[in-house]
Amino acid sequence: MISKETIKRILSVSCIEEVIGDFIFLKKSGINYRGLSPFSNEKTPSLIVSPTKKIWKDFSSGKGGNVITFLMEHENYTYVESLHYLAKKYDIKIHEKNKNTFIRKIDHENLYLIQDYAKCFFMKQLSYTKEGQEKGLIYLMKQRGINMKIIHQFELGFAPSYWTKFTETALKKGFNIQDLKKSGLTGFKRSNHFDCFRKRVMFPIHDLSGRVIGFGGRTIDNYSRTIKYLNSSENDIFQKSKILYGLFQAKKNILKEDLCYLVEGYTDVLSLHQSGIKNVVSSSGTSLTIDQILLIKRFTKSIVLFYDGDRSGIQAALRVINMILEQEMDLRILFFYNGEDPDYLAKKYSYSQLREFLGKKSYHFVSFKKKIYEKFHQDDPMKKSFLVLNILKSISKIPNIIQRELYIQETSKLFQLRQEVLISELERINKKKKLYNKIDNHPISIHTEIKNPIVILEEKLIQLILNYGNKMLQKEGVHTTTVFEEIFHTFQNYNFRFSLDSHQKIFDKICLQKKNIGKNDLFLLQQKNEKKKKSYSLSQWNRKGIEVSSQEKNIDRYLMDILLRYKTQYILKLIQQEIHNFQKEIRRDKNQVILKKIMYLTNLKNELNKKLHRYV
């Protein structure tokens, strides 16, 4: 925590026109300064900076405030990040009140220093060593077509093939071996240290303020069995799921364009920057996360997925659509019939041609999914119904009611389906989602009143074991097995497992102890049983001349009925899982296998229903 005294000192020495002048060209106008608004496209300056009052006002957007507010608005810093930025600019040391925080701050600074040193080391290896020039530069410039301007702008480098070159050089510079290990740049094996990155082109990964926090390394040996791309291991300053490659270089253009292109790889970012498309970032070869989406949202709500046009790229795009829609982002997806990738397209077209091409190939998610269906599947009503259901599930993720309505209209038009049908199905999906949310927020246990069918059946099976576990069952007039043994062998033969961990633990304990089971685990369940028995006896149906057969007398039929119902529900669950797999899979050969499995399971379910005298 930064002390109030330190904050006052930072604000007192900060020169507002100097700080804002680092980002915008300001011109003296009387006692104030004027500049073009960075928040809107204007020709006449409407941004006023007052050095005497230490405030700024942008009349085109209505924004204004002090120097901290400007950094938060323009650079998307947090309040604390803004203070650290100003402290560094004016050489003010921040002393944290909490001792542990202060120590952690020192550790963080050491990591930043190591990463910065590594960046300089790798850059020097690329430009000034024979190996770097013959291998690293040739790969970047000749094989990938990246020019020196982009190489310098993104501070690319090269990790030499010698096993300990970086580590030994860093130790000579005075860095601690433990800090080098923490940084993810040095590894240990059998008490010997070694460089984690060797014979690789190095891509420094920057945070929002431009500091290097980690690296991505691309092997230049295509015949090697080593991993093609390798990222720094995670540490206190580098978490892969919370950073985006190229965001530091792209953030101003993202704000200016109010649009962000999201690609998969490092070289995609470099090629697009070189072609003039500078509002582009990459998830660094990892699956996109919520944190990364929210990071983009700090700069714009408009995102365009620019993934490769092959199967893996399409599948990656399909995986993240719902995540992006849930965050109220304006989503467009680029779709290419011939499997092109961003790197290829950036080299193929000029800047104006590329902009025009990207505009024509950009689709909202409904059209994108329809185009995938048309490319990979024939006009099959069954598959088309799954596609529409998949689209409706995506629509259900959108928080904005008006947007949901518009996407329903678009789906109705594209698939020639009545809006009433789509709305009805969407309501069903939303009801199901609310039920799952309720289950997620209040996990079902044996103490919960509202349960799904399979959980209720599991509870009944446990009740049967508790009340009649040692009772012998008749099979063809002969007492051959007990209630417990029948349930146990059924679960063993069919490889069943209880859906709730609490139920499974109870069952496992019964299996171990046969009879004796912990009373604490089942106290409430036994209470329920006693209440049911009590209410049953109070009804006194026999006195009214109505004979009621007890559960115990008909235990054979009752148990068989429950086991059949449980098998049916279990198979139904498997069918739903396979249907979900069928909807996600785009390969036709795999779809055939999944479809056969669904048909087999459906036939099995129908056979069980016949035994239960249910014909569906």
C-alpha positions in Angstrom: 0.0 0.0 0.0 1.4 3.4 -1.0 1.4 6.0 1.8 -0.6 9.2 1.6 2.6 11.2 1.9 4.1 9.5 -1.1 1.0 10.0 -3.2 1.0 13.8 -2.3 4.6 14.0 -3.3 4.0 12.3 -6.6 1.1 14.6 -7.5 3.0 17.7 -6.4 6.0 17.1 -8.6 4.1 15.8 -11.6 3.9 18.3 -14.4 0.5 17.7 -16.1 1.4 19.3 -19.4 4.6 17.3 -19.5 2.9 14.0 -18.8 0.1 14.6 -21.3 2.6 16.0 -23.8 4.4 12.6 -23.8 1.3 11.2 -25.6 -0.2 14.2 -27.4 1.2 17.2 -29.2 0.3 20.2 -27.1 0.5 23.8 -28.2 0.7 26.9 -25.9 -2.5 28.9 -25.8 -2.3 31.8 -23.3 -1.7 30.3 -19.8 -3.1 26.9 -21.0 -2.2 24.2 -23.6 -4.3 22.9 -26.4 -4.2 19.6 -28.3 -6.2 17.2 -30.5 -8.4 14.9 -28.5 -7.0 11.3 -28.3 -10.5 10.0 -27.7 -12.2 11.2 -30.9 -11.3 11.9 -34.5 -11.2 15.7 -34.7 -9.5 18.4 -36.8 -9.8 21.3 -34.4 -8.1 21.0 -30.9 -10.6 20.6 -28.1 -8.3 19.2 -25.4 -7.4 21.9 -22.8 -4.6 21.4 -20.2 -4.3 23.8 -17.3 -0.8 23.8 -15.7 -2.0 26.2 -12.9 -5.0 24.1 -11.9 -3.3 20.8 -12.8 -6.4 19.6 -14.7 -7.3 18.7 -18.2 -10.6 18.8 -20.1 -11.6 17.1 -23.4 -14.7 18.9 -24.8 -15.2 16.5 -27.6 -15.7 13.5 -25.4 -16.6 15.2 -22.1 -13.7 13.5 -20.2 -11.5 15.3 -17.8 -9.6 15.3 -14.5 -6.1 15.3 -13.1 -2.9 13.7 -14.3 -3.9 10.3 -12.8 -7.3 10.4 -14.5 -5.6 11.0 -17.9 -3.3 8.0 -17.5 -6.3 5.9 -16.5 -8.4 7.1 -19.5 -5.6 7.2 -22.1 -3.3 4.3 -21.1 -6.0 2.3 -19.3 -3.8 2.1 -16.2 -5.3 1.4 -12.8 -4.9 4.0 -10.1 -1.9 2.3 -8.6 -0.3 1.7 -12.0 -0.6 5.4 -12.7 1.1 6.3 -9.5 4.0 3.9 -10.3 4.3 5.3 -13.8 4.6 8.9 -12.4 7.0 7.8 -9.6 9.3 6.2 -12.2 9.1 9.2 -14.5 10.1 11.7 -11.7 12.5 9.3 -9.9 10.4 9.0 -6.7 11.0 5.8 -4.6 7.8 4.2 -3.4 8.1 2.7 0.1 5.3 0.2 0.7 3.7 0.3 4.2 3.5 -3.5 4.4 6.9 -5.1 4.9 6.0 -8.3 3.0 4.7 -6.1 0.1 8.0 -4.2 0.1 10.0 -7.4 0.0 7.8 -8.7 -2.8 8.3 -5.4 -4.7 12.1 -5.9 -4.5 11.7 -9.4 -5.8 9.5 -8.1 -8.7 12.1 -5.5 -9.6 14.8 -8.1 -9.7 12.7 -10.1 -12.1 12.1 -7.1 -14.3 15.8 -6.3 -14.4 16.6 -9.9 -15.4 14.0 -9.9 -18.2 15.3 -6.5 -19.5 18.9 -7.8 -19.5 17.8 -11.0 -21.3 16.1 -8.9 -23.9 19.3 -6.9 -24.6 21.3 -10.1 -24.6 19.1 -11.8 -27.1 19.0 -8.7 -29.3 22.8 -8.5 -29.3 23.0 -12.2 -30.2 20.7 -11.7 -33.2 22.4 -8.7 -34.7 26.1 -9.1 -33.8 27.0 -12.8 -33.6 27.6 -15.1 -36.5 25.1 -17.8 -35.3 22.4 -15.2 -34.8 22.8 -13.6 -38.2 23.1 -16.9 -40.1 20.2 -18.6 -38.3 18.0 -16.1 -36.5 18.1 -13.2 -39.0 17.8 -15.5 -42.0 14.8 -17.1 -40.5 13.1 -13.8 -39.7 13.9 -11.9 -42.8 14.1 -14.5 -45.6 11.7 -17.2 -44.4 9.2 -15.0 -42.7 9.7 -11.8 -44.6 10.0 -9.5 -41.6 12.0 -6.3 -42.0 14.5 -4.7 -39.7 12.1 -2.0 -38.7 9.7 -4.5 -37.2 12.5 -6.5 -35.7 13.8 -3.5 -33.8 10.3 -2.2 -32.9 9.3 -5.5 -31.3 12.9 -6.0 -29.9 13.3 -9.5 -31.4 16.4 -11.6 -30.5 18.1 -14.9 -30.7 19.0 -17.5 -28.1 22.3 -19.2 -28.9 22.7 -23.0 -29.1 25.3 -23.2 -26.4 23.8 -24.7 -23.3 24.7 -22.1 -20.6 25.7 -19.0 -22.6 23.0 -16.7 -21.2 23.2 -17.9 -17.6 26.9 -17.6 -17.4 26.9 -14.1 -18.9 24.1 -13.1 -16.5 26.0 -14.4 -13.5 29.1 -12.5 -14.5 26.9 -9.3 -14.6 26.0 -9.9 -10.9 22.6 -11.5 -11.1 21.7 -14.1 -8.5 21.3 -17.8 -9.6 18.0 -18.1 -7.6 16.6 -15.0 -9.3 17.6 -16.4 -12.7 15.8 -19.6 -11.9 12.7 -17.7 -10.8 12.7 -15.7 -14.0 12.1 -18.9 -16.1 15.2 -18.3 -18.1 17.5 -20.7 -16.3 16.8 -24.3 -15.4 18.4 -26.9 -13.2 19.0 -30.6 -13.8 21.3 -32.8 -11.6 22.7 -29.8 -9.8 23.7 -28.2 -13.1 22.2 -25.0 -14.5 21.3 -24.5 -18.2 19.5 -22.0 -20.5 15.8 -22.7 -20.9 15.9 -21.1 -24.4 18.5 -22.4 -26.9 18.7 -22.1 -30.7 15.5 -20.1 -30.9 14.2 -16.8 -32.3 13.1 -14.8 -29.2 9.9 -12.7 -29.0 9.9 -10.5 -25.9 6.4 -10.1 -24.2 5.8 -6.7 -22.8 3.3 -5.5 -20.2 1.1 -2.4 -20.8 3.9 0.0 -19.7 6.4 -1.6 -22.0 8.4 -3.6 -19.5 9.5 -7.1 -20.7 7.9 -9.8 -18.4 8.6 -12.9 -20.4 9.5 -14.5 -23.7 8.3 -16.8 -26.5 10.9 -18.7 -28.3 10.5 -20.3 -31.8 12.8 -23.1 -32.8 14.6 -22.6 -36.1 15.3 -26.3 -36.6 12.3 -27.7 -38.4 13.7 -31.3 -38.3 14.1 -31.3 -34.5 11.7 -33.1 -32.2 11.7 -30.2 -29.8 8.6 -28.1 -29.2 8.2 -25.5 -32.0 7.1 -22.7 -29.7 8.2 -22.4 -26.0 7.0 -19.8 -23.5 8.6 -18.6 -20.3 7.5 -20.5 -17.3 5.1 -18.5 -15.1 6.3 -16.4 -12.2 5.2 -13.4 -10.1 5.3 -11.0 -13.1 4.4 -13.4 -15.9 1.1 -15.2 -16.2 0.3 -16.4 -19.7 -3.4 -16.4 -19.2 -3.4 -12.7 -18.3 -1.2 -11.2 -21.1 -1.5 -10.6 -24.8 1.5 -10.4 -27.2 1.7 -7.1 -29.0 -0.8 -5.2 -26.8 1.8 -2.7 -25.7 2.6 -1.9 -29.4 -1.0 -2.0 -30.5 -2.9 -0.3 -27.7 -2.9 3.3 -29.2 -4.1 2.0 -32.5 -6.8 -0.2 -30.8 -8.1 3.0 -29.1 -7.9 5.0 -32.3 -9.6 2.3 -34.5 -12.0 1.2 -31.6 -11.3 -2.3 -32.9 -8.9 -5.2 -32.0 -7.8 -8.0 -34.3 -7.0 -11.2 -32.4 -4.6 -13.7 -34.0 -3.0 -16.9 -32.8 0.8 -16.5 -33.3 3.7 -14.1 -32.8 4.6 -13.8 -36.5 1.0 -13.1 -37.4 1.2 -9.9 -35.2 4.5 -8.9 -36.8 3.3 -9.5 -40.4 0.1 -7.5 -39.9 2.0 -4.6 -38.3 4.4 -4.6 -41.2 1.4 -4.5 -43.6 -0.1 -1.5 -41.8 -2.7 -3.3 -39.6 -1.4 -2.3 -36.2 -4.4 -2.8 -33.9 -3.6 -6.5 -33.6 -2.7 -8.8 -30.6 -2.1 -12.5 -30.1 -2.9 -15.0 -27.3 0.7 -16.3 -27.8 -0.3 -19.8 -28.9 -2.4 -20.5 -25.8 -6.1 -20.9 -25.5 -7.9 -17.6 -25.1 -9.0 -16.9 -21.5 -11.6 -14.6 -19.8 -8.7 -12.5 -18.4 -7.4 -11.9 -21.9 -10.8 -10.9 -23.2 -11.3 -8.4 -20.4 -7.8 -7.0 -21.1 -8.9 -6.2 -24.7 -12.2 -4.8 -23.3 -10.2 -2.2 -21.4 -9.4 -0.7 -24.8 -12.3 -1.6 -27.1 -15.5 -3.6 -27.1 -15.1 -4.5 -30.8 -13.1 -7.7 -31.5 -12.4 -9.6 -34.7 -11.1 -13.2 -34.6 -8.4 -13.5 -37.2 -7.5 -17.2 -36.8 -6.0 -19.5 -39.4 -8.5 -20.8 -42.0 -7.6 -24.5 -41.4 -9.6 -27.0 -39.3 -7.6 -26.2 -36.1 -8.1 -22.5 -36.6 -11.8 -22.9 -37.1 -12.2 -25.1 -34.1 -10.2 -22.6 -32.0 -12.6 -19.8 -33.1 -15.7 -21.9 -32.3 -14.3 -22.6 -28.8 -14.1 -18.9 -27.8 -17.2 -17.4 -29.4 -19.4 -17.9 -26.3 -16.7 -16.6 -24.0 -16.5 -13.4 -25.9 -20.3 -12.9 -26.3 -20.7 -13.3 -22.5 -18.5 -10.3 -22.0 -20.8 -8.1 -24.1 -18.2 -7.7 -26.9 -19.1 -6.8 -30.4 -17.7 -9.9 -32.1 -16.8 -10.5 -35.8 -15.0 -13.6 -37.2 -13.0 -13.8 -40.4 -13.6 -16.9 -42.5 -11.5 -18.1 -45.4 -12.5 -20.9 -47.7 -9.0 -21.8 -48.8 -7.4 -22.1 -45.4 -5.3 -18.9 -45.5 -3.6 -17.5 -42.4 -2.9 -13.9 -41.3 0.8 -14.1 -42.2 0.0 -15.3 -45.8 -2.7 -12.6 -46.3 -0.5 -9.8 -45.0 2.2 -10.6 -47.6 -0.3 -11.2 -50.4 -2.2 -7.9 -50.3 -1.2 -4.2 -50.0 -2.5 -2.2 -47.0 -5.7 -0.9 -48.8 -6.4 -4.3 -50.4 -6.0 -6.1 -47.1 -8.4 -3.7 -45.3 -11.0 -4.2 -48.1 -10.5 -8.0 -48.0 -10.9 -8.2 -44.2 -14.0 -6.1 -44.4 -15.6 -8.5 -46.9 -14.6 -11.6 -45.0 -15.8 -10.5 -41.6 -19.0 -12.2 -40.3 -21.1 -12.2 -37.2 -21.1 -15.5 -35.4 -24.4 -16.7 -36.8 -23.2 -16.4 -40.4 -19.8 -17.8 -39.5 -21.3 -21.0 -38.1 -23.6 -21.3 -41.1 -20.6 -21.0 -43.4 -18.7 -23.7 -41.6 -21.8 -26.0 -41.8 -22.0 -25.3 -45.6 -18.3 -26.1 -46.1 -18.0 -29.3 -44.1 -21.6 -30.8 -44.1 -24.2 -31.7 -46.7 -27.7 -30.3 -46.4 -28.8 -32.8 -43.6 -31.9 -31.7 -41.5 -30.5 -33.6 -38.5 -27.2 -31.8 -38.6 -28.8 -28.5 -39.4 -31.0 -28.8 -36.3 -27.9 -29.3 -34.2 -26.4 -26.2 -35.8 -29.4 -24.0 -35.1 -29.4 -25.3 -31.5 -25.7 -24.5 -31.2 -26.4 -20.9 -32.5 -29.2 -20.5 -30.0 -26.9 -21.5 -27.2 -24.5 -18.8 -28.3 -27.4 -16.2 -28.4 -28.4 -17.2 -24.9 -24.9 -16.0 -23.7 -25.6 -12.5 -24.8 -26.6 -10.3 -21.9 -28.2 -7.5 -24.0 -31.9 -8.2 -24.7 -32.0 -6.1 -27.9 -29.0 -7.8 -29.4 -30.5 -11.2 -28.6 -33.6 -10.2 -30.4 -31.7 -9.0 -33.5 -29.7 -12.3 -33.6 -32.9 -14.3 -33.4 -34.2 -12.3 -36.4 -31.0 -13.0 -38.3 -31.1 -16.7 -37.5 -34.7 -16.8 -38.6 -33.9 -15.2 -41.9 -30.8 -17.3 -42.7 -32.4 -20.6 -41.9 -36.0 -19.8 -42.9 -37.4 -20.7 -39.5 -40.2 -19.0 -37.7 -39.1 -16.7 -34.9 -41.7 -18.1 -32.6 -40.0 -21.5 -32.8 -36.6 -20.1 -32.1 -37.8 -18.0 -29.2 -39.5 -21.0 -27.7 -36.3 -23.1 -27.9 -34.2 -20.2 -26.6 -36.5 -19.9 -23.5 -36.1 -23.7 -22.9 -32.3 -23.2 -23.1 -32.4 -20.3 -20.7 -34.6 -22.3 -18.2 -32.1 -25.1 -18.4 -29.2 -22.7 -17.9 -30.9 -21.2 -14.8 -31.3 -24.7 -13.3 -27.6 -25.4 -13.9 -26.7 -22.1 -12.4 -28.8 -22.9 -9.3 -27.1 -26.3 -9.0 -23.7 -24.7 -9.5 -24.4 -22.0 -6.8 -26.0 -24.5 -4.4 -24.3 -27.9 -5.0 -26.7 -30.8 -4.6 -26.1 -33.1 -1.7 -28.1 -35.6 0.3 -29.3 -32.7 2.4 -30.8 -30.7 -0.6 -34.5 -30.8 -1.3 -34.3 -30.1 -5.1 -32.5 -32.8 -7.0 -32.3 -34.1 -10.6 -33.7 -37.6 -11.4 -30.3 -39.5 -11.3 -29.5 -38.0 -7.9 -32.9 -39.0 -6.5 -32.3 -42.6 -7.7 -28.9 -42.7 -6.1 -30.3 -41.6 -2.8 -33.0 -44.3 -3.0 -30.3 -46.9 -3.7 -28.4 -45.8 -0.6 -31.6 -45.9 1.5 -32.2 -49.4 0.3 -28.7 -50.5 1.4 -29.1 -48.8 4.8 -32.6 -50.3 5.5 -32.4 -53.7 3.7 -28.8 -54.2 2.7 -28.6 -57.7 4.2 -32.0 -58.8 3.1 -31.9 -61.8 0.7 -33.4 -61.4 -2.8 -35.3 -64.1 -4.6 -34.3 -65.0 -8.2 -36.4 -67.7 -9.8 -37.7 -68.7 -6.4 -34.2 -69.1 -4.8 -32.5 -66.8 -2.3 -29.2 -66.1 -4.0 -28.0 -62.6 -3.2 -28.6 -59.7 -0.9 -29.8 -56.2 -1.7 -26.4 -54.7 -1.2 -24.7 -57.4 -3.4 -27.2 -56.8 -6.2 -26.5 -53.1 -6.2 -22.7 -53.6 -5.9 -22.5 -56.1 -8.8 -24.7 -53.9 -11.0 -22.4 -50.9 -10.5 -19.3 -53.1 -10.9 -20.5 -54.8 -14.1 -21.6 -51.5 -15.8 -18.7 -49.5 -14.5 -21.2 -47.0 -12.9 -20.1 -44.2 -10.5 -22.4 -42.0 -8.4 -22.7 -38.5 -9.9 -22.2 -36.9 -6.5 -19.0 -37.3 -4.5 -20.9 -37.4 -1.3 -22.9 -40.4 -2.5 -19.8 -42.2 -3.9 -18.0 -41.7 -0.6 -20.9 -43.3 1.3 -21.1 -46.2 -1.1 -17.3 -46.7 -1.0 -17.5 -46.8 2.8 -20.3 -49.4 2.6 -18.2 -51.5 0.3 -15.4 -51.5 2.8 -17.4 -52.1 5.9 -20.3 -54.1 4.4 -22.6 -53.2 7.3 -21.2 -50.5 9.5 -21.2 -47.0 8.1 -20.4 -43.6 9.7 -23.6 -42.3 11.3 -22.5 -38.7 10.9 -22.5 -39.0 7.1 -26.1 -40.3 7.0 -27.7 -38.8 10.0 -30.1 -36.5 8.0 -30.8 -39.2 5.5 -31.9 -41.6 8.2 -34.0 -38.9 9.8 -35.8 -38.5 6.5 -36.4 -42.3 6.4 -37.9 -42.2 9.9 -40.2 -39.3 9.0 -41.5 -41.2 5.9 -42.1 -44.4 7.9 -43.9 -42.4 10.6 -46.2 -40.6 8.2 -46.9 -43.9 6.5 -48.0 -45.5 9.7 -50.1 -42.5 10.7 -52.2 -42.8 7.6 -53.6 -46.2 8.9 -54.9 -47.3 5.5 -55.5 -50.8 6.8 -58.2 -49.5 9.2 -60.0 -48.1 6.2 -60.1 -51.5 4.5 -57.4 -50.7 2.0 -54.5 -53.1 1.9 -51.1 -51.5 1.2 -48.2 -53.7 0.3 -45.0 -52.7 2.2 -41.8 -51.9 0.4 -40.0 -54.7 2.3 -42.5 -57.4 1.0 -41.9 -56.3 -2.6 -38.2 -55.5 -2.2 -37.2 -57.7 -5.2 -39.4 -55.8 -7.7 -38.8 -52.4 -6.1 -35.0 -52.8 -6.4 -35.1 -54.1 -9.9 -37.3 -51.1 -10.9 -34.9 -48.6 -9.4 -31.9 -50.2 -11.0 -33.6 -50.2 -14.4 -34.5 -46.6 -14.0 -31.0 -45.7 -12.9 -29.5 -47.5 -16.0 -31.9 -45.6 -18.2 -31.0 -42.2 -16.7 -27.3 -43.1 -16.9 -27.5 -44.0 -20.6 -29.6 -40.8 -21.2 -26.7 -38.8 -19.7 -24.2 -40.6 -22.1 -26.5 -39.8 -25.1 -26.5 -36.1 -24.1 -22.7 -36.1 -23.9 -22.4 -37.7 -27.3 -24.9 -35.2 -28.8 -22.7 -32.4 -27.4 -19.6 -34.0 -29.0 -21.5 -34.3 -32.3 -22.4 -30.6 -32.3 -18.7 -29.6 -31.6 -17.1 -31.9 -34.1 -16.7 -30.6 -37.7 -15.0 -33.7 -39.2 -17.5 -35.9 -41.1 -15.7 -39.2 -40.4 -15.8 -38.6 -36.7 -19.4 -37.5 -36.8 -20.4 -40.8 -38.3 -18.8 -42.7 -35.4 -20.5 -40.4 -32.9 -23.8 -40.8 -34.6 -23.6 -44.6 -34.5 -22.8 -44.5 -30.8 -25.9 -42.2 -30.2 -28.1 -44.7 -32.1 -26.7 -47.7 -30.2 -27.3 -45.9 -26.8 -30.8 -44.8 -27.9 -31.7 -48.4 -28.8 -30.3 -49.6 -25.4 -32.4 -46.9 -23.6 -35.6 -48.0 -25.5 -35.0 -51.6 -24.5 -34.7 -50.6 -20.8 -37.9 -48.5 -21.1 -39.8 -51.6 -22.5 -38.8 -53.5 -19.4 -40.2 -50.6 -17.4 -43.3 -50.7 -19.5 -42.5 -47.3 -21.1 -42.8 -47.1 -24.8 -41.3 -43.9 -26.2 
